[in-house]
Amino acid sequence: MRELVLSEIGRLDVRDTPTPHPGPDEVLIRVSATGICGSDVHGYTGENGRRHPGQVMGHESSGTVAAVGADVEGLVEGTPVTFNPVVVPADDAAEYAGREQHHPRKYVIGVAAEIPAAFADYVVVPARNVVPLPDSLPIELGALIEPLAVAVHAVRKLPADSLRRVLVIGGGPIGQSVVIALRDAGAGTILVSEMDAARRELVQKLGAEVIDPVDGPIAEQLGERGGLADAAVDAVGITPTLQDALTSTVLGAPVCLVGMGAPQVSLDAFLISTEERSLIGSFTYGSDDFIHAAHTIAGDPDVYRVLVSREIDVADADNAFAGLAAGDGTPGKVLVRFDRDGETR
C-alpha cells in the first residue's frame, strides 16, 4: 500500500509498505479521503513540534471497512465509516465515555508519531473508535466530521444564554466549522472576523456576517453593527486574536480558545478579572461530540460541500502541503483522495 511519510521537515514522500492486519479488537479501514488539517501543515513546517520526521500523519478521514479482527462485532466489510482519532485504553473506555480527551494516557491517531495514521491507503484503528457514516453522507465528506467535532465541542463549552450574538475570530477550516456548530446550536447572529476575502466569502455562504479586521478595530466595527458580542470563539489562538476576543465582547462574556496558533500567548489580565470574562479552553472532543458532528454533516451535505476547496491525488500531496504552508489562498479544506489514483497494493 501507499503511505505519505514526513521524510523530513518540509517534505512528504510516497512510500510503499505492506498492508497492515487488524488485531483482535481492531478494524482495517480502506481510506477514501483524508483532510489536511492546519496542525498537519504546522507539523510539515516544524512549527508546532507535534509531528516528527518518519511519521505518517492524518486524522480527518473516511473510508470503508476492509477487514475486522476476530473479536469485532457489528462491523462488516464494505461499511462506509470514519474514525474518532482520540484513543483511550480499552479498560477505561466506559469510565471516560464522552470525555476521552481528559484521559491522561490518551493518544491521538495522526499525532502520536509511533502510530501509522490515515495519509495512507489503509489505517488500523480500534473498533470502539470506528463510526459508521450516515446513509445520506457522501463518503468523501466523512473526512469533514473530525474538524466539525472540534467545533461542536468548543461551542458546547459556551453557556446557551450567551449565543445570541457570537464573534468567531478566524475564518479558516476550524472557524468555518464553528459557524456550522453555532448554527446547529441555535445561535442568533454569528459574526466572523477574517482577513482573507475568499474565506469571508465562504463563511458568508454558511450564514455568517463578516468583518475584515484590516478595516479597523473589531470592537469598533461591532459597535457600528449592533454592539459587542455576547461570546467569542478564538479559532486562531495567537496573542492579537485573543486580545480581539476579550475587547470585542460584553462584560461577563465567555471566550472559548480553540485555535492553537501559538503555544504561548500574552493577555491583558484585567480584561478577564475586572470585567469578569471567562476564558475557556477547548481541545478535541468527546465521543458524543464526534457522533453529533457526523449527523450534522449528513443533515445537509450539499451545503457543507462548500467547505471542500479541492480534492487532490496522493502524488500531489507534497505540493499541496507546501502551498498551504506558504499561504496559497486556499479558503477551505483540501482532501487527499486515496481511492481514485494509482493502484492500491
C-alpha positions as CSV (number, residue, x, y, z in Angstrom):
1,M,0.0,0.0,0.0
2,R,1.0,3.7,-0.3
3,E,1.6,6.0,2.6
4,L,2.7,9.6,2.8
5,V,5.7,9.9,5.0
6,L,7.1,13.1,6.6
7,S,10.6,12.2,5.3
8,E,12.0,15.5,6.7
9,I,10.6,18.8,7.8
10,G,9.1,20.4,4.7
11,R,8.9,17.2,2.6
12,L,6.4,14.4,2.1
13,D,7.2,11.3,0.1
14,V,5.0,8.4,-1.1
15,R,6.3,5.1,0.3
16,D,5.3,1.5,-0.4
17,T,4.7,-0.6,2.6
18,P,2.9,-3.9,3.4
19,T,-0.8,-3.5,4.2
20,P,-1.3,-4.0,7.9
21,H,-3.6,-6.5,9.5
22,P,-6.1,-5.7,12.3
23,G,-5.6,-7.2,15.8
24,P,-8.5,-9.0,17.5
25,D,-10.3,-5.8,18.6
26,E,-9.3,-3.6,15.6
27,V,-10.6,-2.7,12.2
28,L,-8.7,-2.2,9.0
29,I,-10.1,0.8,7.0
30,R,-9.6,1.3,3.3
31,V,-9.1,5.1,3.2
32,S,-11.1,7.1,0.7
33,A,-10.2,10.7,1.7
34,T,-8.1,12.3,4.4
35,G,-8.3,16.1,5.1
36,I,-5.2,18.2,5.6
37,C,-5.5,19.8,9.0
38,G,-3.8,23.0,9.9
39,S,-1.9,21.1,12.6
40,D,-0.6,18.8,9.9
41,V,0.7,21.8,8.0
42,H,2.3,23.1,11.1
43,G,3.9,19.7,11.6
44,Y,5.1,19.7,8.0
45,T,6.8,23.1,8.6
46,G,8.1,22.1,12.1
47,E,6.2,24.9,13.7
48,N,4.3,23.0,16.4
49,G,6.7,20.3,17.3
50,R,3.9,17.8,17.4
51,R,4.9,15.9,14.2
52,H,8.2,14.2,13.6
53,P,10.2,13.0,10.6
54,G,9.4,9.4,9.7
55,Q,5.8,9.9,10.8
56,V,2.6,9.1,8.8
57,M,0.1,11.8,9.7
58,G,-3.6,12.1,9.0
59,H,-6.6,12.1,11.4
60,E,-9.5,13.6,9.4
61,S,-10.5,10.6,7.3
62,S,-13.2,8.4,5.8
63,G,-13.3,5.1,4.0
64,T,-14.7,1.6,4.1
65,V,-14.2,-1.4,6.4
66,A,-11.7,-3.6,4.7
67,A,-11.3,-6.3,7.4
68,V,-12.2,-6.8,11.1
69,G,-10.4,-8.5,14.0
70,A,-11.6,-11.8,15.4
71,D,-13.3,-10.1,18.4
72,V,-15.1,-7.4,16.5
73,E,-18.9,-7.4,16.2
74,G,-21.3,-5.2,14.4
75,L,-19.0,-4.0,11.6
76,V,-18.8,-5.7,8.2
77,E,-16.6,-5.3,5.2
78,G,-17.7,-2.5,2.9
79,T,-19.4,-0.4,5.5
80,P,-18.6,3.3,5.0
81,V,-17.0,4.7,8.1
82,T,-14.9,7.3,9.7
83,F,-13.0,7.1,13.0
84,N,-12.5,9.1,16.1
85,P,-8.8,9.5,16.4
86,V,-8.8,10.1,20.2
87,V,-8.0,6.7,21.7
88,V,-8.1,5.8,25.4
89,P,-7.2,2.4,26.9
90,A,-9.9,-0.2,26.3
91,D,-10.2,-0.8,30.1
92,D,-11.1,2.8,30.7
93,A,-13.3,3.4,27.7
94,A,-16.6,3.2,29.7
95,E,-15.3,5.4,32.5
96,Y,-14.2,8.1,30.1
97,A,-17.0,7.9,27.6
98,G,-17.8,11.4,26.4
99,R,-14.7,12.9,27.9
100,E,-12.0,10.8,26.3
101,Q,-9.8,13.9,25.8
102,H,-9.3,14.1,29.6
103,H,-7.7,10.7,29.9
104,P,-4.1,11.2,31.0
105,R,-2.9,8.3,28.8
106,K,-4.9,9.0,25.6
107,Y,-3.2,9.2,22.3
108,V,-4.4,10.8,19.0
109,I,-4.1,8.9,15.8
110,G,-2.2,11.2,13.4
111,V,-0.4,13.0,16.3
112,A,1.3,10.0,18.0
113,A,4.4,9.5,16.0
114,E,4.6,5.8,16.6
115,I,1.1,5.1,15.2
116,P,0.8,4.9,11.4
117,A,-2.2,7.1,10.5
118,A,-4.5,8.0,7.7
119,F,-2.4,9.6,5.0
120,A,-2.3,6.0,3.6
121,D,-4.3,3.5,1.6
122,Y,-5.2,1.7,4.8
123,V,-5.2,2.5,8.5
124,V,-5.8,0.3,11.5
125,V,-7.9,1.7,14.4
126,P,-9.6,0.2,17.5
127,A,-13.1,-1.0,16.7
128,R,-14.5,1.1,19.5
129,N,-13.3,4.3,17.7
130,V,-15.0,3.4,14.3
131,V,-18.1,5.4,13.5
132,P,-20.3,4.3,10.6
133,L,-21.3,7.1,8.2
134,P,-25.0,8.0,7.9
135,D,-26.5,6.7,4.6
136,S,-27.1,10.3,3.3
137,L,-23.4,11.3,3.6
138,P,-21.1,11.0,0.5
139,I,-18.1,9.1,1.7
140,E,-15.5,11.8,1.0
141,L,-17.5,14.3,3.2
142,G,-16.9,11.9,6.1
143,A,-13.5,13.5,6.3
144,L,-15.2,16.7,7.5
145,I,-16.6,15.1,10.6
146,E,-13.4,15.4,12.7
147,P,-12.9,19.1,12.3
148,L,-16.6,19.7,12.9
149,A,-16.4,17.7,16.1
150,V,-13.7,20.1,17.3
151,A,-16.2,22.9,16.7
152,V,-19.1,21.2,18.3
153,H,-17.1,20.6,21.5
154,A,-16.0,24.2,21.6
155,V,-19.5,25.6,21.1
156,R,-20.8,23.3,23.8
157,K,-18.4,24.9,26.2
158,L,-20.3,28.2,25.8
159,P,-23.3,28.8,28.0
160,A,-26.5,28.6,26.0
161,D,-27.7,32.0,27.0
162,S,-24.5,33.6,25.5
163,L,-25.3,32.5,21.9
164,R,-27.5,35.5,21.0
165,R,-24.6,37.3,19.3
166,V,-21.3,35.4,18.8
167,L,-18.0,36.5,17.4
168,V,-15.8,33.9,15.7
169,I,-12.2,35.0,15.1
170,G,-10.7,33.3,12.2
171,G,-12.5,32.0,9.1
172,G,-10.2,29.0,8.3
173,P,-11.5,25.4,8.4
174,I,-12.0,25.4,12.2
175,G,-13.7,28.8,12.2
176,Q,-15.9,27.6,9.3
177,S,-16.8,24.5,11.3
178,V,-17.5,26.7,14.4
179,V,-20.1,28.6,12.3
180,I,-21.8,25.4,11.4
181,A,-21.8,24.2,15.1
182,L,-23.2,27.6,16.2
183,R,-26.0,27.4,13.7
184,D,-26.7,23.9,14.8
185,A,-26.8,25.1,18.4
186,G,-29.4,27.8,17.6
187,A,-27.1,30.8,17.8
188,G,-28.6,34.1,16.8
189,T,-26.2,36.5,15.0
190,I,-22.8,34.9,14.0
191,L,-20.0,37.3,13.1
192,V,-16.7,36.2,11.7
193,S,-13.5,38.3,11.7
194,E,-11.2,37.2,8.9
195,M,-8.6,39.0,6.8
196,D,-8.8,36.7,3.7
197,A,-11.5,37.7,1.2
198,A,-12.1,34.1,0.0
199,R,-12.6,32.8,3.5
200,R,-15.0,35.7,4.2
201,E,-17.0,34.7,1.1
202,L,-17.1,31.1,2.2
203,V,-18.4,31.8,5.7
204,Q,-21.0,34.1,4.3
205,K,-22.3,31.1,2.3
206,L,-22.6,29.3,5.7
207,G,-24.8,32.1,7.0
208,A,-22.3,34.3,9.0
209,E,-21.8,38.0,8.8
210,V,-18.2,39.0,8.1
211,I,-15.8,41.6,9.4
212,D,-12.4,42.5,7.9
213,P,-10.1,43.4,10.8
214,V,-8.0,45.4,8.4
215,D,-10.9,47.9,8.3
216,G,-10.3,48.9,11.9
217,P,-10.6,47.6,15.5
218,I,-13.1,44.8,15.7
219,A,-14.8,46.2,18.8
220,E,-15.5,49.5,16.9
221,Q,-16.9,47.7,13.9
222,L,-19.1,45.6,16.1
223,G,-20.3,48.9,17.8
224,E,-21.4,50.1,14.4
225,R,-23.3,46.8,13.8
226,G,-25.4,46.5,16.9
227,G,-22.9,46.2,19.7
228,L,-20.3,43.9,21.2
229,A,-20.6,40.2,21.1
230,D,-22.2,38.1,24.0
231,A,-19.5,35.4,23.5
232,A,-16.5,34.8,21.3
233,V,-14.6,31.8,19.9
234,D,-10.9,32.3,19.0
235,A,-10.2,29.8,16.2
236,V,-6.7,31.2,15.6
237,G,-5.1,31.2,19.0
238,I,-2.4,33.9,19.0
239,T,-2.0,37.0,21.2
240,P,-3.7,39.5,18.8
241,T,-6.7,37.3,18.2
242,L,-7.2,36.5,21.9
243,Q,-6.9,40.3,22.6
244,D,-9.6,40.9,20.0
245,A,-11.9,38.3,21.6
246,L,-11.6,40.0,25.0
247,T,-12.1,43.5,23.8
248,S,-14.9,42.7,21.5
249,T,-17.2,41.0,24.0
250,V,-19.5,42.4,26.7
251,L,-18.6,42.4,30.3
252,G,-19.0,39.0,31.8
253,A,-18.8,37.2,28.4
254,P,-17.3,33.8,27.9
255,V,-14.4,33.4,25.4
256,C,-13.5,30.0,24.1
257,L,-10.0,29.4,22.9
258,V,-9.9,26.5,20.4
259,G,-7.2,27.8,18.0
260,M,-3.7,26.5,18.6
261,G,-1.7,29.1,16.6
262,A,0.9,29.6,19.2
263,P,2.0,27.6,22.3
264,Q,2.2,30.8,24.4
265,V,0.1,34.0,24.3
266,S,0.1,37.2,26.3
267,L,-3.2,38.7,27.6
268,D,-4.5,41.7,29.5
269,A,-5.5,40.0,32.8
270,F,-7.7,43.0,33.7
271,L,-10.0,42.2,30.7
272,I,-10.7,38.9,32.5
273,S,-10.6,39.8,36.2
274,T,-12.1,43.3,36.4
275,E,-14.6,42.7,33.6
276,E,-15.4,39.2,34.7
277,R,-14.9,37.4,31.4
278,S,-14.3,33.7,31.4
279,L,-11.5,32.2,29.3
280,I,-12.4,28.6,28.4
281,G,-10.1,26.1,26.8
282,S,-11.3,23.5,24.3
283,F,-9.3,20.6,22.9
284,T,-10.5,17.9,20.5
285,Y,-13.9,16.4,21.6
286,G,-15.7,13.6,23.4
287,S,-17.2,10.7,21.5
288,D,-20.7,12.2,21.8
289,D,-19.5,15.4,20.1
290,F,-18.0,13.3,17.3
291,I,-21.2,11.4,16.6
292,H,-23.2,14.6,16.8
293,A,-20.9,16.1,14.1
294,A,-21.5,13.1,11.8
295,H,-25.2,13.6,11.9
296,T,-24.9,17.4,11.4
297,I,-22.8,17.0,8.2
298,A,-25.2,14.3,7.0
299,G,-28.2,16.6,7.6
300,D,-27.3,18.9,4.7
301,P,-24.3,17.6,2.8
302,D,-24.9,19.7,-0.3
303,V,-24.5,22.9,1.8
304,Y,-21.4,21.6,3.7
305,R,-19.6,20.6,0.5
306,V,-18.6,24.3,0.2
307,L,-16.1,23.5,3.0
308,V,-14.0,21.5,0.5
309,S,-11.9,23.7,-1.7
310,R,-10.3,21.0,-3.7
311,E,-9.5,17.3,-3.8
312,I,-6.1,16.1,-4.8
313,D,-4.3,12.9,-5.8
314,V,-1.8,11.2,-3.5
315,A,1.1,12.2,-5.7
316,D,0.2,15.9,-5.4
317,A,0.2,15.9,-1.6
318,D,3.7,17.4,-1.0
319,N,2.9,20.3,-3.3
320,A,-0.4,20.9,-1.6
321,F,1.3,20.9,1.8
322,A,3.9,23.3,0.6
323,G,1.3,25.6,-0.9
324,L,-0.8,25.6,2.3
325,A,2.3,26.3,4.3
326,A,3.1,29.3,2.1
327,G,-0.4,30.7,2.4
328,D,-1.5,30.0,-1.1
329,G,-5.0,31.4,-0.5
330,T,-6.9,28.1,-0.2
331,P,-10.0,29.1,1.7
332,G,-11.3,25.7,2.9
333,K,-10.4,22.1,3.3
334,V,-8.0,20.1,1.0
335,L,-8.8,16.4,0.7
336,V,-6.2,13.8,-0.3
337,R,-8.1,11.1,-2.2
338,F,-6.7,7.6,-1.8
339,D,-9.5,6.0,-3.8
340,R,-9.0,7.4,-7.3
341,D,-5.4,7.5,-8.5
342,G,-2.9,4.6,-8.8
343,E,-3.5,1.1,-7.7
344,T,-3.8,0.2,-4.1
345,R,-1.2,-2.5,-3.1
